[in-house]
Amino acid sequence: MQDGLNSLDESLAGLSVADWKLRMEALAEEHGMFQSLGDKHFATFIDQKNTLLVTFETVQGIRNLSEHAQPLGFDMVKALGWSHLCFVSDGDTWFRDNRVFGFFDQLIDDGFFEEFDKVIFYGAGPCGYAASAFSVAAPGATVVAIQPQATLDPRMTEWDDRFTEMRRVNFNDRYGYAPDMLDAADRAFVFYDPKQDLDAMHATLFERPNVERLRMPNMGATLQTRMINMNILYRVLSLAGVGKLSRKTFYKLYRARRDNVAYLRGLMALLDAEERPYLNALLCRNVVTRQHAPKFRRRLDALEKQAEAGDFTLPPQTV
């Protein structure tokens, strides 16, 4: 805990949305700054050390994902003493709002980002788009984007039918096409599940010399939640903050999936759906030898009976 930040331990869970926003405003004003950006957006700034984490989050995501209903960056402030600039939207807006554009213009004019030795932009999904697009305001920044969209301009991404209500929104003016906005970044890391076709197609559009695309197969459509549950998201951001995030360091952390029950169950279901009993037997054996896993034990028993009936040959037992 950094000195003077005790009030950031306050839980905001259980408050109405209106009261929650008032407390967020009070906390931000106490430690830095609060800025309203119209009906759908606001920004908070916690002023601490010379590393700045810029996060893009939604009201709903903060209140659902955090035990204390606090922005993700608050934990980094308390643990590492980082400064934190948080942009919050009410719902998924991709932050396509002139008030947001104007606020970034003001930050650039004031030389705000130049005051920090290291700047990290972070977001997931629509917020991952925003983290990528607005990172151009801080040349040399590091970007961590989970499942970002490149654009929702239907002329480029008409194949993405998930967000048709956004097709009238302009993604071609300022801070528009996210992959191009990454050209000024030092490094960018795009996380995606290649089995999620639309996410993978967007990730392909981010191919750039300074972009590392990190595949997380069979993790599903909620990578941010999975990374939080595996206790690796904060470590990813910490590594980004000291310039040590890389393909090698990430995949070392990503071994945590071997103990993540949700991932393992999803993999077992996938192997069942693809009718691959041999691989499923290997998976179930591995899991039951490492942890108490009744579902995997029952599936292994069923697979062994199938093998006895001659449906397939079990993999050999290893010593």
C-alpha positions as CSV (number, residue, x, y, z in Angstrom):
1,M,0.0,0.0,0.0
2,Q,1.4,3.4,-1.0
3,D,1.3,6.2,1.5
4,G,-1.8,8.3,1.3
5,L,-3.8,5.9,-0.8
6,N,-5.8,4.3,2.0
7,S,-9.0,5.6,0.7
8,L,-8.5,3.5,-2.5
9,D,-9.2,0.4,-0.3
10,E,-12.8,1.5,0.0
11,S,-15.2,-1.0,-1.5
12,L,-17.7,0.5,-3.9
13,A,-19.6,-2.7,-4.3
14,G,-23.3,-2.5,-3.7
15,L,-23.7,1.1,-4.5
16,S,-26.3,2.3,-7.1
17,V,-24.7,3.4,-10.4
18,A,-25.3,7.0,-9.5
19,D,-23.7,6.7,-6.0
20,W,-20.9,4.6,-7.4
21,K,-20.0,7.4,-9.9
22,L,-20.1,10.0,-7.2
23,R,-17.7,8.0,-5.1
24,M,-15.4,7.5,-8.1
25,E,-15.5,11.2,-8.6
26,A,-14.6,11.9,-5.0
27,L,-11.7,9.4,-5.0
28,A,-10.3,10.8,-8.2
29,E,-10.5,14.4,-7.0
30,E,-8.8,13.4,-3.7
31,H,-5.8,11.8,-5.5
32,G,-5.7,13.6,-8.9
33,M,-8.5,14.6,-11.2
34,F,-12.0,13.8,-12.4
35,Q,-13.3,14.8,-15.8
36,S,-16.9,14.3,-17.1
37,L,-16.9,13.7,-20.9
38,G,-20.6,13.9,-21.6
39,D,-23.5,11.5,-20.8
40,K,-21.7,8.3,-21.7
41,H,-18.1,8.9,-20.6
42,F,-15.8,10.2,-17.8
43,A,-12.2,10.0,-16.9
44,T,-10.3,9.7,-13.6
45,F,-6.7,10.3,-12.9
46,I,-4.7,9.0,-9.9
47,D,-1.4,10.9,-9.7
48,Q,1.5,8.8,-8.3
49,K,4.8,7.7,-9.8
50,N,6.3,8.1,-13.3
51,T,4.8,5.0,-14.8
52,L,1.3,5.7,-16.2
53,L,-1.3,3.0,-16.9
54,V,-4.1,4.2,-19.2
55,T,-7.1,1.9,-19.0
56,F,-10.4,1.9,-20.9
57,E,-13.2,0.2,-19.0
58,T,-17.0,0.1,-18.9
59,V,-19.2,0.9,-15.9
60,Q,-20.7,-2.6,-16.2
61,G,-17.3,-4.3,-16.5
62,I,-15.9,-2.6,-13.4
63,R,-18.9,-3.4,-11.3
64,N,-19.0,-7.0,-12.4
65,L,-15.4,-8.0,-12.6
66,S,-14.0,-6.3,-9.5
67,E,-14.9,-7.5,-6.0
68,H,-14.8,-3.9,-4.8
69,A,-16.3,-2.4,-8.0
70,Q,-13.0,-0.5,-8.7
71,P,-11.3,0.1,-12.0
72,L,-8.6,-2.5,-12.9
73,G,-5.9,0.1,-12.6
74,F,-6.5,0.8,-8.9
75,D,-4.8,-2.4,-8.0
76,M,-1.7,-1.4,-10.0
77,V,-1.7,2.0,-8.2
78,K,-1.9,0.4,-4.8
79,A,0.6,-2.4,-5.5
80,L,3.2,-0.6,-7.6
81,G,2.6,3.1,-7.1
82,W,1.8,3.7,-10.8
83,S,-0.2,6.6,-11.9
84,H,-3.5,5.7,-13.5
85,L,-5.7,7.4,-16.1
86,C,-9.0,5.6,-16.5
87,F,-11.5,6.2,-19.2
88,V,-15.0,4.8,-18.4
89,S,-17.9,4.3,-20.7
90,D,-21.5,3.5,-19.9
91,G,-21.9,0.4,-22.1
92,D,-19.8,-0.4,-25.2
93,T,-19.2,2.8,-27.1
94,W,-15.7,2.1,-28.5
95,F,-15.2,5.6,-27.1
96,R,-16.2,7.2,-30.4
97,D,-17.2,10.5,-29.0
98,N,-16.0,14.0,-29.8
99,R,-15.8,14.9,-26.1
100,V,-13.3,12.0,-25.7
101,F,-11.4,13.2,-28.8
102,G,-11.2,16.7,-27.4
103,F,-9.9,15.5,-24.0
104,F,-7.1,13.6,-25.7
105,D,-6.3,16.7,-27.8
106,Q,-6.0,18.7,-24.5
107,L,-3.8,16.1,-22.9
108,I,-1.5,16.2,-26.0
109,D,-1.4,20.0,-26.0
110,D,-0.6,20.1,-22.3
111,G,2.3,17.6,-22.8
112,F,0.6,15.3,-20.2
113,F,2.0,12.0,-21.5
114,E,5.5,13.5,-21.7
115,E,5.6,13.8,-18.0
116,F,5.9,10.0,-17.6
117,D,8.8,7.7,-18.1
118,K,6.6,4.8,-19.2
119,V,3.1,4.7,-20.5
120,I,0.9,1.6,-20.9
121,F,-2.5,1.5,-22.7
122,Y,-4.8,-1.3,-21.8
123,G,-8.3,-2.5,-22.8
124,A,-10.3,-5.5,-23.8
125,G,-12.8,-5.9,-26.6
126,P,-14.3,-2.5,-27.5
127,C,-12.0,-1.1,-24.9
128,G,-9.1,-2.9,-26.5
129,Y,-10.0,-1.0,-29.7
130,A,-9.9,2.3,-27.8
131,A,-6.6,1.4,-26.1
132,S,-5.0,0.8,-29.5
133,A,-6.6,3.8,-31.2
134,F,-5.9,6.4,-28.6
135,S,-2.3,5.2,-27.9
136,V,-1.3,7.4,-30.8
137,A,-1.6,10.3,-28.3
138,A,1.5,9.0,-26.5
139,P,4.2,8.0,-28.9
140,G,6.5,5.3,-27.6
141,A,3.8,3.8,-25.4
142,T,3.3,0.1,-24.8
143,V,-0.2,-1.3,-25.7
144,V,-1.9,-4.4,-24.3
145,A,-5.1,-5.1,-26.1
146,I,-7.3,-8.2,-25.5
147,Q,-9.6,-9.2,-28.4
148,P,-9.6,-5.7,-29.9
149,Q,-11.6,-4.8,-32.9
150,A,-9.6,-3.0,-35.6
151,T,-12.6,-1.0,-36.8
152,L,-16.4,-1.4,-37.2
153,D,-16.5,0.4,-40.5
154,P,-18.8,-1.9,-42.5
155,R,-16.8,-1.3,-45.7
156,M,-13.8,-3.1,-44.0
157,T,-15.4,-5.4,-41.5
158,E,-18.9,-6.2,-42.9
159,W,-18.1,-9.9,-42.0
160,D,-18.4,-9.0,-38.3
161,D,-22.1,-9.2,-37.5
162,R,-21.8,-8.8,-33.7
163,F,-22.1,-5.1,-33.5
164,T,-24.5,-4.0,-36.3
165,E,-25.9,-1.2,-34.2
166,M,-22.5,0.5,-34.5
167,R,-22.4,0.6,-38.3
168,R,-23.6,4.1,-38.5
169,V,-20.9,5.3,-36.1
170,N,-17.9,7.0,-37.9
171,F,-14.7,4.9,-37.5
172,N,-12.9,6.8,-40.2
173,D,-12.2,10.2,-38.7
174,R,-9.9,11.0,-35.8
175,Y,-8.4,8.2,-33.8
176,G,-10.1,5.9,-36.2
177,Y,-8.5,2.8,-37.6
178,A,-6.9,1.2,-34.6
179,P,-4.0,-0.8,-36.3
180,D,-2.7,2.4,-38.0
181,M,-2.8,4.2,-34.7
182,L,-0.3,1.7,-33.3
183,D,2.4,2.9,-35.6
184,A,3.6,5.4,-33.0
185,A,3.7,2.7,-30.2
186,D,6.9,1.2,-29.0
187,R,5.3,-2.3,-28.8
188,A,1.8,-3.6,-28.9
189,F,0.5,-7.0,-27.7
190,V,-2.8,-8.3,-29.1
191,F,-4.3,-11.3,-27.3
192,Y,-6.9,-13.5,-29.1
193,D,-8.3,-17.0,-29.4
194,P,-7.7,-18.2,-32.9
195,K,-10.7,-20.5,-32.6
196,Q,-12.9,-17.4,-32.2
197,D,-13.1,-16.6,-35.9
198,L,-14.2,-13.0,-35.8
199,D,-11.7,-12.1,-33.1
200,A,-9.0,-13.8,-35.1
201,M,-9.9,-11.9,-38.3
202,H,-9.6,-8.6,-36.4
203,A,-6.3,-9.7,-34.9
204,T,-4.9,-10.3,-38.4
205,L,-5.6,-6.7,-39.3
206,F,-3.3,-5.7,-36.5
207,E,-0.2,-7.3,-38.1
208,R,2.5,-4.7,-37.9
209,P,6.3,-4.9,-37.2
210,N,5.9,-3.5,-33.7
211,V,2.8,-5.7,-32.9
212,E,3.1,-9.1,-31.2
213,R,-0.1,-11.2,-31.7
214,L,-0.4,-13.7,-28.9
215,R,-2.7,-16.7,-29.5
216,M,-4.7,-18.2,-26.7
217,P,-6.5,-21.2,-28.3
218,N,-9.6,-22.7,-26.8
219,M,-9.9,-19.9,-24.2
220,G,-13.2,-18.7,-25.6
221,A,-14.8,-15.3,-25.9
222,T,-14.0,-13.8,-22.5
223,L,-10.2,-13.7,-22.4
224,Q,-10.0,-10.9,-20.0
225,T,-12.0,-12.8,-17.4
226,R,-10.0,-15.9,-18.0
227,M,-6.7,-14.0,-17.5
228,I,-8.0,-12.5,-14.3
229,N,-9.1,-15.9,-13.0
230,M,-5.7,-17.4,-13.9
231,N,-4.0,-14.5,-12.0
232,I,-1.9,-13.5,-15.0
233,L,-3.5,-10.3,-16.2
234,Y,-1.8,-8.1,-13.6
235,R,1.5,-9.8,-14.2
236,V,1.2,-9.2,-17.9
237,L,0.7,-5.5,-17.2
238,S,3.5,-5.4,-14.7
239,L,5.9,-6.9,-17.2
240,A,4.7,-4.3,-19.8
241,G,5.4,-1.6,-17.3
242,V,9.1,-2.6,-17.0
243,G,9.6,-3.4,-20.7
244,K,9.8,-7.2,-20.1
245,L,6.6,-8.4,-21.7
246,S,7.4,-10.6,-24.7
247,R,6.1,-13.8,-26.4
248,K,8.4,-15.9,-24.2
249,T,7.5,-14.3,-20.9
250,F,3.8,-14.4,-21.7
251,Y,3.7,-18.0,-22.6
252,K,5.6,-18.9,-19.5
253,L,2.8,-17.2,-17.5
254,Y,0.2,-18.8,-19.8
255,R,1.1,-22.3,-18.4
256,A,-1.3,-21.4,-15.6
257,R,-4.1,-22.6,-18.0
258,R,-3.1,-26.2,-17.0
259,D,-4.7,-25.6,-13.6
260,N,-7.6,-23.5,-14.8
261,V,-10.8,-25.6,-14.4
262,A,-12.9,-23.6,-16.9
263,Y,-10.2,-24.0,-19.6
264,L,-9.7,-27.7,-18.9
265,R,-13.5,-28.4,-19.0
266,G,-13.8,-26.4,-22.2
267,L,-11.0,-28.4,-23.7
268,M,-12.6,-31.7,-22.7
269,A,-15.9,-30.6,-24.2
270,L,-14.1,-29.6,-27.4
271,L,-12.4,-33.0,-27.7
272,D,-15.7,-34.7,-27.2
273,A,-17.3,-32.6,-29.9
274,E,-14.5,-33.4,-32.3
275,E,-14.7,-37.1,-31.4
276,R,-11.1,-37.4,-30.4
277,P,-11.2,-39.9,-27.5
278,Y,-7.5,-40.7,-27.6
279,L,-6.5,-37.1,-26.9
280,N,-9.4,-36.7,-24.4
281,A,-8.1,-39.8,-22.5
282,L,-4.6,-38.1,-22.3
283,L,-6.2,-34.9,-21.1
284,C,-8.3,-36.6,-18.4
285,R,-5.4,-38.7,-17.2
286,N,-3.2,-35.6,-16.8
287,V,-5.8,-33.7,-14.9
288,V,-6.8,-36.5,-12.5
289,T,-3.1,-37.1,-11.6
290,R,-2.6,-33.4,-10.7
291,Q,-5.8,-32.3,-9.0
292,H,-9.1,-33.5,-7.5
293,A,-11.3,-33.5,-10.6
294,P,-14.4,-35.7,-10.3
295,K,-15.8,-34.7,-13.8
296,F,-12.5,-35.7,-15.4
297,R,-12.4,-38.9,-13.4
298,R,-15.9,-39.9,-14.6
299,R,-15.1,-39.0,-18.2
300,L,-11.9,-41.1,-18.0
301,D,-13.8,-44.0,-16.7
302,A,-16.3,-43.7,-19.5
303,L,-13.5,-43.5,-22.1
304,E,-11.8,-46.6,-20.6
305,K,-15.1,-48.5,-21.0
306,Q,-15.3,-47.4,-24.6
307,A,-11.8,-48.6,-25.2
308,E,-12.6,-52.0,-23.6
309,A,-15.6,-52.2,-26.0
310,G,-13.2,-51.8,-28.9
311,D,-14.2,-48.2,-29.9
312,F,-10.6,-47.0,-29.8
313,T,-7.2,-47.8,-28.4
314,L,-6.2,-46.1,-25.1
315,P,-2.9,-44.3,-25.1
316,P,-0.2,-46.3,-23.2
317,Q,0.3,-45.6,-19.6
318,T,3.5,-43.6,-18.8
319,V,5.6,-44.4,-15.8
